[in-house]
Amino acid sequence: MTLAERLRAALEEKHVSGPVLLAGDHHDFDPLSIGHAAAVLVAVTDRAEPGILLTKRAETLRRHAGQIAFPGGRIDPEDEGPVGAALREAKEEVALPSDQVEVLGVTDAYRTVTGYHVIPVLGVIPPELPLVPAEAEVADLFEVPLAFLLNPANHREGAVQIQGVERRFYEILWEDRRIWGATAAMLVNLSRRLRWSA
């Protein structure tokens, strides 16, 4: 079975193992309020030990500067839904050709504290593509092993006080990288959705 077939089969299963899926950064928003629609590309490299492509956002950006994220952004009216937006953003941010992505489908949406309703698009890409970060948006791009990211043992839960309210979050530490917030939460959801084993 190919990597794409394994991922697609796992994605199509309705059962979610372990704790319930994470809906958003906080629990006091109206779940019926969509907010700003956005999409990210969860690009899995097709190799013996698959990895997930991640970016480090440029320090000059207004929001989430320096944070680790999936390629992605707001869904524009001219996009063909979340898939079109995720592919367009990946092309703009890291020069990932859309025709090199085998799209498997969308997975569980996540609501950020900044009001974005983010839809992850899962896809498989060939290894060793000549990707180039867009200097204005992306400081770095790198790959983290899929098995590491989806292993619940690597999902650390933390908390912080913001204006007297405790906010809980997940983080995943890999080498010198700290993946946290919405990106980590979407990986936690993906882990629970896929029940992945290498």
Buried (B, 14 or more C-beta within 10 A) or exposed (E): EEBBEBBBEBBEEEEBEEEEBBBBBBEEBEEEEEBEBBBBBBBBBBBEEBBBBBBBBBEEBEEBEEBBBBBBBEBEEEBEEBBBBBBBBBBBBBBBEBEBBBBBEBBBBBBBBEBBBBBBBBBBBEEEBEBEBBEEBBBEBBBBBBBBBBBEEBBEEEEEEEEEEEBEBBBBEBEEBEBBBBBBBBBBBBBBBBBBEE
